Amino acid sequence: MKIDFSQFAFANRAFSEKPMTFCEPAHREMLASLIELVALETASHKALEQWQAAQLRNLLFHVSQRSAFWRRRLPAKKNVRDLSLSSLPVLTRADVIAQVQSEGPLILRTDPLTTSKSSTSGSSGTPVEFFVSDMNRRYNTARSLAQHFIEGRPLSLNRTKVKSGFIENKNGFTVAKDPSWTAGLDSFFKVGKGKYIEYAYPNIPKLLEELTRDPIGYLVTIPHFIEFVIQYIEPADLKRAGADYWLCLGGSPDEQIRQKFADVGIIVRASYSSEEVGPIGHECPMNPGHYHLAASNVIVELDKSEGIIIDGKLMGRVLITHLHSYATPFIRYDIGDLAQLKDSCPCGHNGPVLSDIRGRSKLLLKHPDGHLIPFYVRAGKFIELVKLSGYRIRQTDLRTIVVEIERPDPLTSETIEALKNMVVAHSGPGFDIEVLHVEKIDWGKNTKQLGFKNEILS
Ligand SMILES: [Zn+2]
């Protein structure tokens, strides 16, 4: 075992030139955070468990002091610090909404932390609003950077982040650039440039031109965007434009796309996170689809009481306890996904691992007789049938599937029929399929722009 930064490129004037000092104070804080986080994430089982148990006790004590809502939920015991996690009830979205509306943030103005309001990206219904502290923001930045150290990924590559937004200009996208993409260490290590593209209804040739203009380095985006892009350009074109990694957010990469990227030497790494709690897991470099849990942030449990079987595997509901959720507590929070949970990873990582993650509300269709089926229609299926700039499928009630097609011109009756048939081929019979033409899909605050949303599963 050695701690060694020799794989990382240093800035020429990385170190302090003052007497009896090594690093500049500005770098010291981030370096210390990184070392702390890497230590925790790679610590022995016992040491980590001990730390998590202590953090949980701290959080339970905090909520018992600050929240009537939480006092009602906690089982009666003399000392709240003796409570076990499994003795607490599951926290639903409705519970979070109720707590936030009645009590606001549980960090007070007199506390040394500040809070700000945030919300989930649910595409319909009521997004969950909640509060986060500035500690949560600092942690998320440091933990994201720590993953580069854990995996030995160079900081010198550029980072190109592409996300959907609310863009009204002529090209349907905006570009912002940064001389460096890391906060806190940009004059310590040699760090690549940052580029942020936000798009809504893009002029596709212009968007692709912008995407490939500068060396891409890390391409950070959702599966939906990659599926969209590779209808127009080859993975090899992305590689030629300097894409070395696709850091996949908000879902699992399609296996075929993963293979195509591997064939041209683009490494794919997914991460599992949520707006509410931040990072939950990072994909194993050796076993795609297996996520090493972000143990410095969350405790994950699996509730198998529903007994949902997908592809022959018994899936459980993912319950997240966010150990730093002091502003709005997330304790045994049902995040709406199904998965499998194991104690260790086939790669040898000696910590809990989630696999087979399925968005319960995103990727399951409920048939009129009540059974659930995995449901996913690839973007390519739509593009074969109709010229479009976006689409969304929603199950709005037990018998109705609504398909929205975003494009300037109305749909012909033949196209509507073809789209209906294509959706039925995925859903099976028993549904009324409504195909709607829209000039712009109203994604609300849904930054993930999920191609399918089940509105009857919470
Ligand atoms: Zn692993």
Boltz pocket constraint, residues with backbone or C-beta under 6 A from the ligand:
constraints:
  - pocket:
      binder: B
      contacts: [[A, 284], [A, 285], [A, 286], [A, 287], [A, 290], [A, 292], [A, 345], [A, 346], [A, 347], [A, 348], [A, 349]]
      max_distance: 6.0
